């Protein structure tokens, strides 16, 4: 799994290049916390290249959503 950031205006777009499995959940969680939520509250997760993500990824996404909304932003899923 490869994660990359793109910023447009005040929106952070996270491109996820492959499935999120239990093997990669720690990396996904750390990336979202350290790279994304530390600097952004308006987030788009671009999921066009994902065929599968594990149930733990749901938890990470929900925690990120709660934190983004707590900062006055939002998190949305695209594609």
ROSE-4610 file (N, C-alpha, C; in Angstrom, 1 decimal, always signed):
// ROSE-4610
residu = [X/X/X/X/X/X/X/X/X/X/X/X/X/X/X/X/X/X/X/X/X/X/X/X/X/X/X/X/X/X/X/X/X/X/X/X/X/X/X/X/X/X/X/X/X/X/X/X/X/X/X/X/X/X/X/X/X/X/X/X/X/X/X/X/X/X/X/X/X/X/X/X/X/X/X/X/X/X/X/X/X/X/X/X/X/X/X/X/X/X/X/X/X/X/X/X/X/X/X/X/X/X/X/X/X/X/X/X/X/X/X/X/X/X/X/X/X/X/X/X/X/X/X/X/X/X/X/X/X/X/X/X/X/X/X/X/X/X/X/X/X/X/X/X/X/X/X/X/X/X/X/X/X/X/X/X/X/X/X/X/X/X/X/X/X/X/X/X/X/X/X/X/X/X/X/X/X/X/X/X/X/X/X/X/X/X/X/X/X/X/X/X/X/X/X/X/X/X/X/X/X/X/X/X/X/X/X/X/X/X/X/X/X/X/X/X/X/X/X/X/X/X/X/X/X/X/X/X/X/X/X/X/X/X/X/X/X]
num = [1/1/1/2/2/2/3/3/3/4/4/4/5/5/5/6/6/6/7/7/7/8/8/8/9/9/9/10/10/10/11/11/11/12/12/12/13/13/13/14/14/14/15/15/15/16/16/16/17/17/17/18/18/18/19/19/19/20/20/20/21/21/21/22/22/22/23/23/23/24/24/24/25/25/25/26/26/26/27/27/27/28/28/28/29/29/29/30/30/30/31/31/31/32/32/32/33/33/33/34/34/34/35/35/35/36/36/36/37/37/37/38/38/38/39/39/39/40/40/40/41/41/41/42/42/42/43/43/43/44/44/44/45/45/45/46/46/46/47/47/47/48/48/48/49/49/49/50/50/50/51/51/51/52/52/52/53/53/53/54/54/54/55/55/55/56/56/56/57/57/57/58/58/58/59/59/59/60/60/60/61/61/61/62/62/62/63/63/63/64/64/64/65/65/65/66/66/66/67/67/67/68/68/68/69/69/69/70/70/70/71/71/71/72/72/72/73/73/73/74/74/74/75/75/75/76/76/76/77/77/77/78/78/78/79/79/79]
x = [+0.8/+0.0/+0.9/+0.6/+1.3/+0.3/+0.7/-0.2/+0.5/-0.2/+0.4/-0.6/-0.1/-0.9/-0.9/-2.0/-2.1/-3.0/-2.5/-3.3/-3.8/-5.1/-5.7/-6.5/-6.0/-6.6/-6.4/-7.4/-7.3/-7.8/-7.8/-8.3/-7.1/-7.0/-6.0/-6.6/-6.0/-6.5/-5.5/-6.0/-5.1/-5.4/-4.4/-4.5/-3.9/-4.8/-4.4/-4.2/-3.0/-2.7/-3.1/-3.4/-3.7/-4.6/-5.0/-5.9/-5.3/-6.1/-5.7/-6.0/-5.0/-5.2/-4.7/-4.9/-4.4/-2.9/-2.2/-0.7/-0.3/-1.2/-0.8/-1.6/-2.4/-3.3/-2.5/-1.4/-0.6/+0.0/+0.5/+1.1/+0.0/-1.2/-2.3/-2.7/-2.8/-3.2/-2.2/-0.9/+0.1/+0.2/+0.1/+0.1/-1.1/-2.2/-3.4/-3.2/-2.7/-2.5/-1.4/-0.2/+0.9/+1.0/+0.6/+0.8/-0.5/-1.6/-2.9/-3.5/-3.9/-4.7/-3.9/-2.6/-1.7/-1.8/-2.1/-2.0/-3.3/-4.3/-5.5/-6.7/-7.8/-9.1/-10.2/-9.8/-10.7/-10.0/-10.5/-9.8/-10.7/-10.1/-10.8/-9.9/-10.5/-9.8/-10.1/-9.2/-9.4/-9.2/-10.3/-10.2/-10.4/-10.1/-10.3/-9.5/-8.4/-7.5/-7.7/-8.7/-8.9/-10.0/-9.8/-10.8/-11.3/-10.4/-10.7/-10.1/-10.8/-10.1/-10.7/-9.8/-10.2/-11.1/-11.7/-12.6/-11.9/-10.6/-9.8/-9.7/-9.7/-9.6/-10.8/-12.0/-13.2/-13.0/-12.4/-12.1/-11.2/-10.2/-9.2/-9.9/-10.7/-11.4/-12.4/-13.2/-14.1/-13.4/-12.3/-11.6/-11.1/-10.6/-10.2/-11.3/-12.5/-13.7/-14.0/-14.0/-14.4/-13.4/-12.1/-11.1/-11.2/-11.4/-11.5/-12.8/-13.9/-15.1/-14.9/-14.1/-13.8/-13.0/-12.3/-11.5/-12.3/-13.6/-14.4/-14.3/-13.7/-13.6/-14.5/-14.0/-14.8/-13.9/-14.3/-13.6/-14.6/-14.3/-15.2/-14.4/-15.2/-14.6/-15.0/-14.0/-14.3/-13.9/-14.6/-14.4/-14.6]
y = [-1.2/+0.0/+1.2/+2.2/+3.4/+4.6/+5.5/+6.6/+7.9/+8.7/+10.0/+11.1/+12.3/+13.5/+14.5/+15.1/+16.2/+17.3/+18.5/+19.6/+20.6/+20.8/+21.8/+22.8/+24.1/+25.1/+24.6/+24.4/+23.9/+22.5/+21.7/+20.4/+19.4/+18.4/+17.4/+16.2/+15.7/+14.5/+13.4/+12.3/+11.2/+10.1/+9.8/+8.8/+7.5/+6.5/+5.2/+4.2/+3.7/+3.0/+1.5/+0.9/-0.5/-0.8/-2.1/-2.5/-2.2/-2.0/-1.8/-3.1/-3.9/-5.1/-5.0/-6.0/-6.0/-5.8/-6.3/-6.1/-4.7/-3.9/-2.5/-1.5/-2.0/-1.0/-0.1/-0.6/+0.3/+1.4/+1.1/+2.2/+3.2/+2.7/+3.6/+4.5/+3.9/+4.7/+5.7/+5.4/+6.3/+7.4/+7.1/+8.1/+9.1/+8.6/+9.5/+10.4/+9.9/+10.6/+11.7/+11.2/+12.1/+13.0/+12.5/+13.3/+14.1/+13.6/+14.2/+15.0/+14.3/+15.0/+16.1/+15.9/+16.9/+18.2/+18.2/+19.5/+19.9/+19.0/+19.2/+18.8/+19.5/+19.0/+18.8/+19.2/+18.9/+17.8/+16.6/+15.5/+14.7/+14.3/+13.4/+12.2/+11.0/+9.7/+9.2/+9.2/+8.8/+7.3/+6.5/+5.1/+4.4/+5.0/+4.4/+3.1/+3.0/+1.9/+0.8/+0.9/-0.1/-1.0/-2.3/-3.3/-3.9/-3.8/-4.3/-3.5/-3.3/-2.8/-3.5/-3.9/-4.7/-3.9/-4.6/-3.9/-3.0/-3.2/-2.3/-0.9/-0.9/+0.3/+1.2/+0.5/+1.3/+2.1/+1.4/+2.1/+3.3/+3.1/+4.2/+5.4/+5.1/+6.1/+6.8/+6.1/+6.7/+7.6/+7.2/+8.0/+9.3/+9.2/+10.3/+11.3/+10.7/+11.5/+12.3/+11.6/+12.3/+13.4/+13.2/+14.2/+15.4/+15.1/+16.2/+17.0/+16.4/+17.2/+17.9/+17.4/+18.1/+19.3/+19.4/+20.6/+21.5/+21.2/+22.0/+21.6/+20.5/+20.0/+18.8/+18.0/+16.8/+15.8/+14.6/+13.6/+12.9/+12.8/+12.1/+11.1/+10.1/+9.1/+9.4/+9.2/+9.4/+8.2/+8.0/+7.0/+5.6]
z = [+0.0/+0.0/+0.0/-0.9/-1.0/-0.7/+0.1/+0.5/+0.1/-0.6/-1.0/-0.8/-0.5/-0.2/-1.4/-1.6/-2.5/-1.8/-1.8/-1.2/-2.2/-2.2/-3.0/-2.1/-2.2/-1.3/+0.2/+0.9/+2.3/+2.4/+1.3/+1.3/+1.1/+1.9/+1.7/+1.1/+0.0/-0.7/-0.5/+0.1/+0.3/-0.7/-1.5/-2.6/-2.0/-2.0/-1.5/-2.7/-2.9/-4.1/-4.1/-3.0/-2.9/-1.8/-1.7/-0.6/+0.8/+1.8/+3.2/+3.9/+4.2/+4.9/+6.4/+7.2/+8.5/+8.6/+7.6/+7.6/+7.5/+6.8/+6.6/+7.4/+8.4/+9.1/+10.0/+10.6/+11.5/+10.7/+9.5/+8.6/+8.2/+7.8/+7.5/+8.6/+9.8/+11.0/+11.3/+11.3/+11.6/+10.6/+9.3/+8.2/+8.4/+8.7/+8.8/+10.0/+11.1/+12.3/+12.2/+11.7/+11.7/+10.5/+9.4/+8.1/+7.8/+8.1/+7.6/+8.7/+9.8/+10.8/+11.6/+11.6/+12.3/+11.6/+10.3/+9.5/+8.8/+8.8/+8.0/+8.7/+8.4/+9.0/+7.9/+6.6/+5.5/+4.6/+4.6/+4.0/+3.1/+1.9/+1.0/+0.9/+1.1/+0.8/-0.5/-1.4/-2.8/-2.8/-3.0/-2.8/-4.2/-5.3/-6.6/-6.8/-6.2/-6.4/-5.4/-4.6/-3.5/-3.9/-3.8/-4.0/-2.6/-1.6/-0.3/+0.8/+1.9/+3.1/+4.3/+5.2/+6.4/+7.4/+8.3/+9.2/+10.1/+10.4/+11.2/+10.5/+9.2/+8.4/+8.7/+8.8/+9.2/+10.5/+11.4/+12.7/+12.6/+11.8/+11.6/+10.9/+9.9/+9.1/+10.0/+10.9/+11.8/+12.8/+13.3/+14.3/+13.6/+12.4/+11.6/+11.3/+11.0/+10.8/+12.0/+13.2/+14.4/+14.8/+14.5/+14.8/+13.9/+12.6/+11.6/+12.0/+12.3/+12.6/+13.9/+14.8/+16.1/+15.9/+14.7/+14.4/+13.4/+13.2/+12.3/+10.8/+10.6/+9.2/+8.9/+8.0/+7.6/+6.8/+6.7/+5.9/+5.1/+3.8/+2.8/+2.0/+1.6/+0.7/-0.7/-1.6/-3.0/-3.9/-5.0/-5.9/-5.3]
